[in-house]
Amino acid sequence: SPSPGWTCHDDCKYECMWHTVRLYVQGGRRVPQFHGKWPFSRFLFVQEPASAFASLLNGLASFLMLLRYKAAVPPTSPMYPTCVAFAWVSVNAWFWSTVFHTRDTALTEKLDYFCASAVVLHSVYLCWVRTMGLRRPALIGIFRAFLLLFLACHISYLTLVRFDYGYNMAANVAIGLLNLLWWLWWCLRNRPRLPHVWKCAVVVLLLQAGALLELLDFPPLFWVLDAHALWHISTVPLNILFYSFLVDDSLYLLKANSDLSKVD
């Protein structure tokens, strides 16, 4: 009988894939990809165990750091609502990443990709609010609406026109680079008066470096651990460090606002 969540047809395709892999290995030939994916050894009903586990760890780290943020930072801090929203968007994305790597279907793939795009865009929003929006609060709503419109157009194109993997990758890489350069520019400008910004700089640099692991397209080690799983594993400590930066920065802003109020 098939594993839970797997139809007899899907189970048959899985067994046929491994029969083909064994023939390639016995013949001393390079193992091919199947429908654009390397063969993974299933654990119970989980299709990609390493990536699923790493996604679960990232989601758990984001949730625990959200709890730490809410415990350490009063809601009166100017960045509080933006940081809390970013954490929930991240937790949601890692949940769907876990689901997708557990069971790859047309629906779970789209939910994983779309929620990942939402995190990338919310990271840009977080960066804009912190670096510019606090001085121009009237523009925050306009910028948020622009990003939501962009996300809606992005999802509509991939859903209604064509699910274009190349376009989706290019869009997320371009936005990620924008986010990287923007944060680095701000960190360098504010390093003398904000000692904690080193955490932000380290995170954005290592996130971009970690994404290069995706280019190391190799067959999974022990048929479990591939470049994508390694990338997800590398983001767990970076998640924790970034939320640590958000805590430090939010407390700094709270103190700065308090000091200004006393002067007034």
C-alpha positions in Angstrom: 0.0 0.0 0.0 1.2 3.6 -0.7 2.6 5.9 2.0 0.1 8.3 3.6 -0.7 11.2 1.2 0.7 9.3 -1.8 -1.6 7.7 -4.4 -0.9 4.4 -6.0 0.1 6.2 -9.2 2.6 8.5 -7.4 4.0 5.5 -5.5 4.5 3.6 -8.7 6.3 6.6 -10.2 8.6 6.8 -7.1 9.5 3.1 -7.4 10.1 3.3 -11.1 12.4 6.3 -10.5 14.5 4.3 -8.2 14.6 1.3 -10.5 16.0 3.7 -13.2 18.5 5.2 -10.7 19.8 1.7 -9.9 20.3 1.0 -13.6 22.2 4.2 -14.1 24.4 3.6 -11.0 25.1 0.0 -12.0 26.1 1.2 -15.5 28.5 3.8 -14.0 26.5 6.7 -15.6 25.6 10.0 -14.1 22.2 9.9 -12.3 19.7 12.2 -14.2 17.1 14.5 -12.8 13.4 13.5 -13.0 11.1 16.3 -14.0 13.8 18.8 -13.0 14.4 17.3 -9.6 17.1 15.0 -8.2 15.9 11.6 -6.8 15.4 11.7 -3.0 15.1 8.8 -0.7 11.7 9.1 1.0 11.5 9.0 4.8 8.1 7.7 5.9 5.8 10.0 3.8 8.3 12.9 3.5 9.5 13.4 0.0 12.6 15.6 0.7 13.5 14.9 4.4 16.5 17.2 4.8 14.9 20.2 3.2 11.6 19.6 5.0 13.4 19.3 8.4 15.5 22.4 7.7 12.4 24.4 6.7 10.7 23.2 9.9 13.7 24.4 11.9 13.6 27.8 10.2 9.9 28.2 10.9 10.4 27.2 14.6 13.3 29.6 14.9 11.2 32.4 13.4 8.3 31.7 15.8 10.5 31.5 18.9 12.3 34.7 18.0 8.9 36.4 17.4 8.0 35.4 21.0 11.3 36.8 22.2 10.8 40.0 20.2 7.3 40.5 21.7 8.6 39.8 25.2 11.6 42.2 24.9 10.1 45.0 22.9 7.1 47.1 24.0 4.4 47.7 21.4 5.1 51.5 21.6 8.4 51.0 19.7 8.0 52.5 16.2 9.1 49.3 14.4 7.0 46.9 16.5 4.1 46.3 14.1 6.4 46.1 11.0 8.7 43.6 12.7 5.9 41.5 14.1 4.2 41.4 10.7 7.5 40.4 9.1 7.9 37.5 11.6 4.4 36.2 10.8 5.0 36.4 7.1 8.2 34.4 7.6 6.6 31.8 9.8 3.9 31.3 7.1 6.5 31.0 4.4 8.5 28.4 6.2 5.3 26.4 7.0 4.5 26.1 3.3 8.2 25.4 2.5 7.9 22.4 5.0 4.7 21.3 3.4 6.1 21.5 -0.2 9.3 19.6 0.7 7.1 17.0 2.4 4.9 16.5 -0.6 5.5 18.2 -3.9 2.3 18.9 -5.8 1.2 21.7 -8.1 -0.6 23.4 -5.3 2.1 23.1 -2.6 4.8 24.3 -5.1 2.8 27.4 -5.9 2.1 28.1 -2.2 5.8 27.7 -1.4 6.9 30.0 -4.2 4.3 32.7 -3.6 4.9 32.8 0.2 8.7 33.0 -0.4 8.1 36.0 -2.7 5.9 37.6 0.0 8.9 37.3 2.5 11.3 38.9 0.0 9.0 41.8 -0.6 8.2 42.2 3.1 11.9 42.3 3.8 12.1 45.3 1.3 9.2 46.9 3.1 10.9 46.4 6.5 14.1 47.9 5.2 12.2 50.9 3.7 10.2 51.6 6.9 13.3 51.5 9.0 15.6 53.6 6.7 13.1 56.1 5.3 9.5 55.5 6.4 9.9 56.5 10.0 10.9 60.0 8.8 8.0 60.0 6.2 5.1 58.2 7.9 2.6 59.5 5.4 4.4 57.5 2.6 4.3 54.1 4.4 0.8 53.2 3.3 1.6 54.2 -0.3 4.8 52.1 -0.4 3.0 49.1 1.2 0.2 49.3 -1.4 2.8 49.4 -4.2 4.4 46.2 -2.9 1.1 44.5 -2.5 0.1 45.4 -6.0 3.5 44.1 -7.3 2.9 40.8 -5.4 -0.6 40.5 -6.8 0.7 41.0 -10.3 3.5 38.5 -9.8 1.2 35.8 -8.5 -1.5 36.5 -11.2 1.1 36.2 -14.0 2.5 32.9 -12.6 -1.0 31.5 -11.9 -3.1 32.8 -14.9 -0.5 33.2 -17.7 2.5 30.9 -17.2 4.3 29.3 -14.3 7.7 30.6 -15.4 10.5 29.3 -13.1 13.1 31.5 -14.8 11.0 34.7 -14.3 10.2 33.8 -10.7 13.9 33.2 -9.9 15.0 36.4 -11.7 12.4 38.5 -9.9 13.3 37.2 -6.5 17.0 37.5 -7.1 16.6 41.1 -8.3 14.5 42.1 -5.3 16.9 40.3 -3.0 19.9 42.2 -4.4 18.0 45.5 -4.0 17.4 44.5 -0.4 21.0 43.6 0.2 22.4 46.8 -1.2 19.9 49.0 0.6 20.5 47.4 4.0 24.3 47.5 3.5 24.2 51.2 2.5 22.2 52.0 5.7 24.4 49.8 7.9 27.6 51.5 6.7 26.2 55.0 7.2 25.0 54.2 10.7 27.7 51.9 12.0 29.4 54.7 14.1 26.3 55.5 16.1 24.5 52.1 16.0 26.9 49.3 17.0 24.2 46.6 16.6 23.9 47.1 12.8 26.8 44.6 12.3 24.3 41.9 12.9 22.1 43.1 10.0 25.1 43.5 7.7 26.4 40.0 8.4 22.9 38.5 7.8 22.3 40.1 4.5 25.8 39.2 3.2 25.7 35.6 4.3 22.1 35.1 3.0 23.3 36.2 -0.4 26.4 34.0 -0.2 24.2 31.1 1.0 21.9 31.5 -2.0 24.9 30.7 -4.2 24.7 27.1 -2.8 21.7 26.7 -5.2 24.2 26.9 -8.1 26.1 23.9 -6.8 23.6 21.5 -8.5 24.8 18.1 -7.4 23.0 14.7 -6.8 21.9 14.4 -3.1 24.5 13.0 -0.7 23.0 9.7 0.6 20.0 10.6 -1.6 18.9 13.1 1.1 21.2 16.1 1.4 21.4 18.4 -1.6 22.4 22.0 -2.2 18.9 23.3 -1.5 18.8 21.6 1.8 22.2 23.0 2.8 21.0 26.5 1.9 17.9 26.0 4.2 20.1 24.7 7.0 22.4 27.7 6.7 19.6 30.2 7.2 18.6 28.9 10.6 21.3 30.8 12.6 21.0 33.8 10.3 17.3 34.0 11.1 18.1 34.1 14.8 20.8 36.7 14.3 18.5 38.9 12.3 15.7 38.9 14.9 18.4 39.7 17.5 19.2 42.8 15.4 15.5 43.7 15.2 15.2 43.5 19.0 18.3 45.7 19.6 17.2 48.2 17.0 13.6 48.4 18.2 14.8 49.0 21.8 17.2 51.7 20.5 14.4 53.5 18.6 12.2 53.3 21.7 14.9 54.9 23.9 15.6 57.5 21.2 12.0 58.5 21.1 11.8 58.6 24.9 14.9 60.9 25.0 13.3 63.2 22.5 10.1 63.4 24.5 12.0 64.4 27.6 13.8 67.2 25.7 10.4 68.4 24.4 
